[in-house]
Amino acid sequence: MSAALKYTLGRIGLFVAVLAALWLVDVDVFLKLILALAFSAALSFLLLRGWRDEMAQEMADAAERRRTEKERLRSALAGDDDQPTEGERRED
């Protein structure tokens, strides 16, 4: 399971849990939603740090792969690519 999916499901789960706990309090529904959002955000900051860091690392790795591939393609289009990479063949 990807880190982004775990983190998103964790945030939703925390929101639902806090909302369920606040449902017992006798206040306006809109206020319950706002409080649940605020409390779940604070709790996710504390409780989901590992998943958030894991998700950030996955996103950074993906951005680095895209940047590397973009540079490789640019150099290949410019004719600077002397060595074929894996999966490519030279036609002589």
Helices and strands as residue ranges (DSSP letters): H 3-22, H 29-47, H 49-78
